[in-house]
Amino acid sequence: MRFLIAAVFTVFAAAPALALSCMPYNAVQAFLDAQESPDEYLVVLGTLRFDKADLPQGGLAGQTETQPDNVFPARLEGHSLARRGFVLPFREDITANVQCYGPWCGGLTDGEVYLAFLKRTDAGYLLETNPCGGFAFGDPDPDMLSRVKACMRGSGCDPELPVR
């Protein structure tokens, strides 16, 4: 019996440990990254709609089939951020890109409210997310929204403070 346990342990110990390591990322850091980018971004709070069948199926079993970029149409309806807050109506068809790093993929949920940082492109707006976060923050709480509004007003934009 001891031999069997030792053999099993040896097999598992020799197998590579597969894990994705991501740095903590929050909405305030996303705001700062968008602000520092040469690209133009629009911050929107709204409900995201898309066909769930368009989402990539990550996981170790499908690793060879998963593409790095998974682009599909979506619709975002809500309000964009101005100095006074989320007050400008926004109802647009957008493009979503759910990126995968090997078997690990970002995720979005159809019908969920998002704080989204949309990149303006020649074709419209692009929402990118990845397994380490990206520019989509689902079900944002009032504290997260207050901090992002403070960033927009130019007061108190500290990414070190926890904001999921």
Backbone bond lengths (Angstrom), bond angles and torsions (degrees), N, CA, C in turn:
res aa  C-N    CA-C-N  psi(-1)  N-CA   C-N-CA  omega(-1)  CA-C   N-CA-C  phi
1 M - - - 1.455 - - 1.527 111.10 -
2 R 1.354 115.77 -42.44 1.469 118.31 178.80 1.520 110.90 -61.20
3 F 1.329 116.02 -36.95 1.457 119.83 179.54 1.532 110.59 -62.82
4 L 1.316 116.99 -42.75 1.465 121.61 179.75 1.525 111.05 -62.78
5 I 1.311 117.28 -44.85 1.466 121.02 178.39 1.518 110.30 -63.28
6 A 1.323 117.45 -42.61 1.468 121.22 179.15 1.523 110.61 -64.47
7 A 1.326 117.58 -39.26 1.461 120.98 179.87 1.527 110.95 -65.59
8 V 1.319 116.92 -44.28 1.466 120.97 178.59 1.521 110.26 -62.67
9 F 1.315 117.40 -45.06 1.462 121.22 179.21 1.523 110.94 -60.63
10 T 1.338 117.16 -41.38 1.466 121.45 -179.58 1.522 110.70 -63.26
11 V 1.318 117.67 -41.95 1.469 121.21 179.67 1.520 110.46 -62.81
12 F 1.340 117.33 -47.45 1.459 119.95 -178.50 1.518 112.10 -70.32
13 A 1.303 118.40 -33.07 1.462 121.36 179.35 1.517 110.60 -68.81
14 A 1.334 117.67 -30.16 1.461 121.03 -178.67 1.521 112.05 -82.09
15 A 1.313 118.01 -19.52 1.467 121.41 -179.51 1.519 109.75 -71.72
16 P 1.345 117.03 142.38 1.462 118.82 179.90 1.527 111.35 -67.95
17 A 1.284 115.64 140.28 1.468 120.63 176.08 1.516 107.88 -85.32
18 L 1.305 116.86 120.33 1.450 121.31 -178.66 1.516 109.20 -103.40
19 A 1.310 115.70 120.06 1.462 120.33 179.29 1.513 108.71 -153.81
20 L 1.284 116.03 150.49 1.452 122.00 176.33 1.513 107.90 -104.89
21 S 1.311 115.68 128.23 1.461 120.08 -179.65 1.527 108.38 -110.45
22 C 1.311 116.57 121.20 1.463 121.95 -178.56 1.521 110.04 -120.98
23 M 1.311 116.18 143.73 1.461 121.12 173.15 1.531 107.93 -74.98
24 P 1.331 117.67 147.12 1.469 119.42 176.64 1.535 110.48 -57.92
25 Y 1.316 116.58 137.72 1.462 121.57 -177.59 1.517 107.55 -138.78
26 N 1.319 116.84 136.03 1.460 119.74 -179.12 1.520 110.45 -136.03
27 A 1.319 116.43 175.19 1.460 122.19 -175.04 1.523 112.30 -64.54
28 V 1.325 117.73 -33.32 1.471 120.00 178.56 1.524 109.82 -67.39
29 Q 1.336 117.34 -42.63 1.464 119.78 177.32 1.523 110.27 -64.83
30 A 1.327 117.61 -37.71 1.464 120.96 176.42 1.525 110.30 -61.26
31 F 1.336 117.31 -41.65 1.465 121.18 177.52 1.528 109.90 -59.52
32 L 1.324 116.50 -47.49 1.467 120.66 -179.19 1.527 111.33 -64.86
33 D 1.328 117.47 -40.24 1.464 120.59 177.75 1.527 111.00 -63.41
34 A 1.322 116.86 -42.69 1.463 120.70 178.18 1.524 110.58 -64.84
35 Q 1.319 116.50 -40.08 1.467 121.57 -179.87 1.532 111.35 -65.06
36 E 1.325 116.97 -37.29 1.465 121.49 -178.07 1.523 113.04 -83.72
37 S 1.314 117.54 -12.08 1.457 121.97 -177.73 1.529 110.92 -71.90
38 P 1.326 117.57 147.36 1.467 119.49 172.73 1.533 111.84 -70.07
39 D 1.333 116.27 -16.11 1.461 120.74 177.94 1.525 109.93 -81.35
40 E 1.324 115.11 159.35 1.467 120.73 178.51 1.525 109.09 -96.02
41 Y 1.337 116.62 133.25 1.460 122.30 -179.13 1.518 110.91 -122.38
42 L 1.328 114.60 151.73 1.452 122.82 173.94 1.528 106.88 -125.75
43 V 1.329 116.85 131.24 1.467 121.29 179.96 1.525 108.01 -96.54
44 V 1.334 115.91 125.33 1.465 121.13 -175.67 1.527 109.67 -129.75
45 L 1.320 115.15 138.17 1.459 122.44 171.31 1.516 106.27 -109.24
46 G 1.328 116.82 114.75 1.453 118.12 -176.97 1.513 113.64 -170.47
47 T 1.323 114.40 177.26 1.456 122.40 -179.63 1.520 109.25 -90.73
48 L 1.324 115.25 129.55 1.458 122.28 -178.30 1.523 109.63 -99.39
49 R 1.331 116.46 132.67 1.465 122.56 178.13 1.528 109.17 -126.49
50 F 1.324 115.32 137.50 1.460 121.14 177.19 1.526 108.67 -165.67
51 D 1.329 116.09 170.65 1.459 121.75 177.17 1.529 108.20 -83.88
52 K 1.326 116.75 117.80 1.475 121.53 -177.49 1.528 112.16 -57.97
53 A 1.318 117.58 -25.65 1.464 121.01 -179.77 1.526 111.73 -66.00
54 D 1.334 117.42 -16.85 1.463 121.09 179.83 1.526 113.28 -78.98
55 L 1.329 117.67 -14.41 1.466 120.36 -178.88 1.522 110.78 -69.99
56 P 1.335 117.50 141.58 1.466 119.89 176.36 1.526 110.31 -70.27
57 Q 1.305 115.20 149.64 1.463 121.38 176.57 1.523 107.63 -101.83
58 G 1.317 116.96 96.90 1.462 121.28 179.88 1.512 110.56 -78.77
59 G 1.315 114.82 -172.12 1.463 120.90 179.38 1.508 110.55 116.10
60 L 1.308 116.09 157.29 1.459 120.57 -175.94 1.517 112.48 -63.64
61 A 1.328 118.74 -32.52 1.460 121.33 -178.70 1.524 111.55 -65.70
62 G 1.325 118.14 -34.88 1.459 121.32 -177.26 1.511 113.89 -102.00
63 Q 1.321 117.63 20.11 1.460 121.13 -172.79 1.523 112.76 -56.39
64 T 1.319 118.95 -42.78 1.455 119.84 -176.42 1.525 111.68 -73.62
65 E 1.329 118.09 -20.11 1.454 121.22 -177.96 1.525 113.30 -91.91
66 T 1.319 117.69 -14.36 1.460 121.02 -175.61 1.520 110.54 -79.09
67 Q 1.323 116.03 127.72 1.461 121.63 178.53 1.524 109.68 -88.43
68 P 1.336 118.44 149.26 1.469 120.14 178.02 1.528 112.58 -62.29
69 D 1.332 117.29 -37.62 1.462 122.25 -179.80 1.520 109.06 -118.75
70 N 1.315 115.53 129.61 1.462 122.29 179.87 1.521 107.34 -126.49
71 V 1.325 115.09 95.07 1.464 122.93 -171.32 1.527 109.62 -100.03
72 F 1.338 115.45 133.64 1.461 119.78 -179.99 1.532 109.58 -155.00
73 P 1.349 116.70 159.98 1.468 120.17 179.25 1.528 111.44 -75.77
74 A 1.318 114.87 149.00 1.467 121.85 177.60 1.524 107.91 -149.26
75 R 1.297 116.06 173.24 1.470 121.44 175.96 1.518 107.85 -135.15
76 L 1.343 114.71 136.36 1.458 121.12 179.15 1.523 108.13 -124.21
77 E 1.330 115.98 125.56 1.465 121.40 -179.98 1.517 109.46 -127.30
78 G 1.327 115.41 124.26 1.460 120.60 179.89 1.514 110.06 175.27
79 H 1.344 115.64 -130.71 1.464 121.39 -178.18 1.520 110.22 -140.28
80 S 1.330 115.39 141.08 1.464 119.70 177.54 1.523 109.90 -92.77
81 L 1.322 114.16 159.57 1.455 122.01 -174.00 1.526 111.93 -84.04
82 A 1.325 115.29 130.77 1.465 123.60 171.80 1.529 106.40 -127.48
83 R 1.303 117.76 178.91 1.473 120.22 -179.74 1.534 112.23 -59.20
84 R 1.334 116.99 -29.04 1.474 120.95 -179.95 1.529 112.52 -84.67
85 G 1.315 117.12 -1.92 1.461 120.75 -179.30 1.521 111.51 118.53
86 F 1.306 116.52 -159.31 1.465 122.22 180.00 1.526 108.18 -86.49
87 V 1.333 115.57 83.03 1.461 120.56 -171.43 1.526 114.17 -121.68
88 L 1.319 118.68 -12.55 1.462 120.94 -176.31 1.528 110.01 -95.39
89 P 1.335 117.93 118.95 1.465 120.14 -178.44 1.530 111.64 -56.96
90 F 1.320 115.30 139.27 1.463 122.07 178.97 1.521 108.02 -138.41
91 R 1.321 116.67 118.48 1.463 123.20 177.03 1.518 106.55 -142.22
92 E 1.323 114.87 97.20 1.468 119.12 -172.86 1.523 111.50 -139.73
93 D 1.329 114.21 148.39 1.459 120.08 164.54 1.519 105.75 -77.75
94 I 1.320 116.86 133.79 1.460 121.77 -179.02 1.523 108.49 -129.46
95 T 1.314 115.26 175.76 1.456 122.19 172.83 1.519 107.87 -111.12
96 A 1.322 116.46 132.41 1.466 121.37 175.89 1.521 108.38 -107.37
97 N 1.327 116.30 143.06 1.457 122.16 174.19 1.524 107.78 -129.17
98 V 1.321 115.65 105.95 1.461 121.04 176.39 1.524 106.36 -94.75
99 Q 1.317 115.80 108.93 1.459 121.48 -175.06 1.526 111.21 -88.87
100 C 1.330 114.68 149.68 1.465 121.87 177.50 1.523 109.04 -122.18
101 Y 1.314 115.31 141.19 1.466 122.83 172.06 1.522 105.70 -112.09
102 G 1.329 116.35 93.81 1.460 119.24 -174.03 1.511 108.88 64.85
103 P 1.336 118.05 -128.75 1.463 119.88 -178.09 1.527 114.07 -81.21
104 W 1.325 117.63 -6.32 1.461 121.07 -177.04 1.519 109.62 -96.33
105 C 1.314 116.43 125.92 1.463 121.28 -177.75 1.523 110.55 -123.43
106 G 1.330 114.75 150.09 1.453 120.14 171.73 1.517 108.45 -68.08
107 G 1.292 116.25 175.55 1.450 118.70 -179.75 1.517 112.01 -147.37
108 L 1.290 115.20 153.17 1.458 123.73 173.22 1.522 106.93 -137.04
109 T 1.325 115.99 156.50 1.460 120.83 178.77 1.525 109.09 -122.00
110 D 1.317 115.45 122.74 1.458 120.73 178.41 1.526 109.87 -62.04
111 G 1.333 116.47 132.52 1.458 122.00 177.26 1.513 114.65 86.11
112 E 1.320 117.76 -1.38 1.470 120.86 -179.46 1.531 110.39 -87.24
113 V 1.327 115.52 151.83 1.468 121.47 174.39 1.525 107.73 -82.48
114 Y 1.325 115.36 133.02 1.460 121.81 -179.57 1.517 111.23 -126.58
115 L 1.311 114.93 147.49 1.455 122.67 161.21 1.516 103.07 -94.08
116 A 1.323 116.48 109.67 1.462 121.76 -171.27 1.520 110.64 -118.50
117 F 1.310 114.82 135.92 1.462 122.16 174.96 1.521 105.94 -104.38
118 L 1.331 116.38 104.86 1.458 122.63 -173.56 1.520 110.87 -97.19
119 K 1.324 115.37 126.31 1.466 120.13 175.76 1.527 108.25 -83.18
120 R 1.334 115.83 130.81 1.462 120.14 177.48 1.532 107.99 -82.59
121 T 1.326 116.27 125.16 1.462 121.65 178.75 1.529 108.69 -122.84
122 D 1.322 116.38 174.51 1.465 119.99 177.02 1.531 111.21 -62.96
123 A 1.330 116.46 -27.02 1.465 121.20 -178.15 1.525 113.09 -91.81
124 G 1.336 118.25 -3.58 1.468 121.09 -178.34 1.513 110.87 132.77
125 Y 1.321 116.72 -135.84 1.466 121.82 -178.27 1.523 110.69 -111.33
126 L 1.333 115.29 142.67 1.457 122.74 -178.80 1.524 109.86 -123.73
127 L 1.329 116.19 128.37 1.463 122.95 174.69 1.521 107.73 -109.47
128 E 1.339 116.55 119.34 1.460 121.14 -179.36 1.526 110.56 -112.78
129 T 1.318 114.89 135.76 1.458 120.57 174.00 1.518 108.43 -139.14
130 N 1.317 115.58 157.14 1.460 120.98 -177.50 1.527 108.99 -146.98
131 P 1.327 118.11 176.22 1.464 119.16 -177.05 1.528 114.09 -63.72
132 C 1.320 116.92 -17.92 1.475 120.27 179.99 1.524 112.02 -98.58
133 G 1.315 118.19 6.45 1.460 120.39 176.40 1.507 113.07 131.57
134 G 1.315 117.17 -78.51 1.446 119.46 -176.92 1.514 111.71 80.28
135 F 1.322 115.60 -155.39 1.459 122.00 -172.20 1.527 113.30 -107.05
136 A 1.319 118.17 29.38 1.465 122.24 178.35 1.525 108.86 -130.96
137 F 1.328 116.26 119.75 1.464 122.11 -179.08 1.525 108.38 -118.38
138 G 1.322 115.46 104.19 1.459 121.34 -176.40 1.515 113.13 -74.99
139 D 1.324 114.67 144.91 1.459 122.87 176.61 1.533 111.84 49.49
140 P 1.338 117.25 57.79 1.472 119.84 -176.80 1.525 111.85 -66.69
141 D 1.332 115.82 137.94 1.465 119.55 179.29 1.534 110.17 -88.62
142 P 1.326 118.20 165.66 1.468 121.50 -177.50 1.529 113.50 -57.29
143 D 1.332 117.71 -34.63 1.461 120.45 179.12 1.527 111.09 -64.77
144 M 1.328 116.59 -43.24 1.461 120.51 178.29 1.529 110.38 -60.71
145 L 1.328 116.55 -45.34 1.463 120.76 -179.13 1.525 111.00 -65.27
146 S 1.320 117.86 -39.94 1.475 121.31 178.03 1.519 111.09 -61.75
147 R 1.318 116.24 -41.39 1.469 119.54 -178.74 1.528 111.44 -67.88
148 V 1.326 116.72 -39.66 1.467 119.61 178.80 1.528 110.13 -68.57
149 K 1.334 117.74 -37.78 1.474 120.35 176.00 1.524 110.23 -64.05
150 A 1.329 117.82 -38.26 1.469 121.12 177.11 1.525 110.24 -63.31
151 C 1.316 117.25 -38.83 1.469 120.53 176.27 1.529 110.31 -60.52
152 M 1.325 116.45 -43.29 1.466 121.12 -178.96 1.524 111.06 -64.07
153 R 1.320 117.00 -35.45 1.469 121.10 178.65 1.524 112.09 -78.92
154 G 1.346 116.62 -10.14 1.460 120.10 179.76 1.515 113.56 85.38
155 S 1.324 117.02 20.47 1.465 119.60 -179.95 1.526 110.37 -127.89
156 G 1.314 116.17 125.81 1.462 120.92 173.36 1.505 115.91 61.58
157 C 1.309 117.07 68.13 1.463 121.30 -179.75 1.529 108.61 -116.11
158 D 1.341 116.65 76.22 1.459 122.07 -174.65 1.527 110.57 -108.15
159 P 1.355 117.83 109.52 1.462 119.97 -178.18 1.526 113.48 -71.97
160 E 1.330 117.92 -12.85 1.463 120.71 -179.11 1.523 111.92 -73.65
161 L 1.309 116.93 -21.75 1.458 119.81 178.23 1.524 108.71 -75.81
162 P 1.313 118.53 138.42 1.467 119.53 -176.42 1.527 112.63 -67.41
163 V 1.307 115.20 123.31 1.472 123.23 173.88 1.518 105.29 -143.44
164 R 1.304 118.21 79.58 1.456 125.16 -170.82 1.479 113.89 0.27
